Amino acid sequence: MTSRIGDMVIDCRDPEVMAAFWSSVLGYRIFARDQTGVAIRGATVSPDILFIRVPEPKAGKNRLHFDVCPTDRSQEEELERLFSLGATRSSIVGSGSWVVLEDPEGHEFCLMSKRIAPEPAAYHDA
């Protein structure tokens, strides 16, 4: 037997802002809210992402981060879209194939140059 990742949890100050940002970036939807945070889900069986409210701000560099890949446009076009959603360029320098960005609360993530296929359009609740 093995285990699978059920949820990815991100500590943040404002779960609503973070869920809205990452839903727009990834094409996910918000599917649950409670007093602790907000959860988003993609169309496939990939892990849900939970944004949990914590009182303290982010401190230091992430130990884990997302690499996001464009599905229907170039890296430059996707970079402009991510900026319009609220992403900012990080002080961490990427390589020729990725750009390091930060979400609205400063969590680092990378925009890769490689393209991947989009998720199916239909959502499935588990």
C-alpha positions in Angstrom: 0.0 0.0 0.0 1.0 3.6 -0.5 -0.3 7.0 0.5 -1.4 9.9 -1.8 -1.5 13.6 -1.2 -5.0 14.5 -0.2 -4.6 18.2 0.4 -1.8 20.8 0.1 -2.1 23.3 2.9 -0.8 26.9 2.7 -0.7 29.1 5.7 -1.7 32.7 5.0 -3.2 35.8 6.5 -6.1 36.2 4.1 -7.5 32.9 2.7 -10.1 34.6 0.6 -7.5 36.7 -1.3 -5.2 33.7 -1.7 -8.0 31.3 -2.9 -9.2 33.9 -5.4 -5.6 34.4 -6.7 -4.7 30.7 -7.0 -8.2 29.8 -8.5 -7.6 32.3 -11.2 -4.0 31.2 -11.8 -4.8 27.5 -12.0 -8.4 27.5 -13.3 -9.6 25.9 -10.1 -12.8 26.7 -8.2 -13.5 27.5 -4.6 -15.5 24.5 -3.2 -15.4 25.0 0.6 -15.1 27.7 3.3 -15.2 27.6 7.0 -13.8 29.7 9.9 -10.3 28.2 9.4 -9.9 28.9 5.7 -10.9 28.3 2.0 -10.4 25.3 -0.2 -10.0 25.2 -4.0 -10.2 22.2 -6.3 -9.2 21.4 -9.9 -11.2 19.3 -12.4 -9.2 16.1 -11.9 -8.1 14.1 -8.9 -5.1 16.3 -8.2 -4.9 17.4 -4.5 -7.1 20.1 -3.2 -5.3 23.3 -2.0 -6.4 24.6 1.4 -5.6 28.2 2.5 -5.6 28.3 6.3 -5.7 31.5 8.2 -2.7 32.0 10.6 -1.9 35.2 12.6 1.7 35.6 11.6 3.1 36.8 8.2 5.2 34.6 6.0 8.8 34.6 7.2 11.7 33.5 5.0 11.9 31.6 1.7 9.4 28.8 1.0 10.7 25.3 1.6 8.1 24.0 -1.0 6.7 25.8 -4.0 4.6 25.4 -7.1 5.9 25.3 -10.6 3.2 26.4 -13.0 3.2 25.9 -16.7 1.2 27.7 -19.4 -1.4 25.6 -21.2 -2.5 27.8 -24.1 0.0 30.6 -24.5 3.7 31.5 -24.3 5.6 32.0 -21.0 5.7 35.8 -21.7 1.9 35.9 -22.3 1.2 33.9 -19.2 3.6 36.2 -17.2 1.5 39.2 -18.2 -1.7 37.4 -17.1 -0.2 36.5 -13.8 0.9 40.1 -13.2 -2.6 41.2 -13.9 -3.9 38.8 -11.3 -1.6 40.2 -8.6 1.7 38.2 -8.9 4.9 40.1 -8.6 8.5 39.3 -9.6 10.6 37.8 -6.8 14.0 39.0 -5.9 15.1 35.4 -6.4 16.5 35.0 -9.9 15.3 32.2 -12.1 17.1 30.6 -15.0 16.4 30.9 -18.7 13.5 28.4 -18.5 11.7 29.7 -15.4 10.7 33.0 -13.8 10.4 33.3 -10.0 7.3 35.1 -8.9 5.4 35.8 -5.6 1.7 35.5 -4.9 -0.2 38.3 -3.0 1.2 37.2 0.3 4.8 36.7 -0.9 4.9 32.9 -1.4 7.4 32.1 -4.2 6.4 30.1 -7.2 7.9 29.5 -10.6 6.4 30.1 -14.1 8.0 27.5 -16.4 8.6 28.0 -20.1 7.3 24.5 -21.0 3.7 24.1 -21.8 1.4 21.3 -20.5 -2.1 20.2 -21.5 -4.9 21.9 -19.7 -7.1 20.0 -17.2 -10.5 18.7 -18.4 -13.2 21.3 -18.3 -15.7 19.4 -16.0 -15.3 19.5 -12.3 -15.8 16.3 -10.3 -16.4 16.4 -6.5 -15.0 13.5 -4.5 
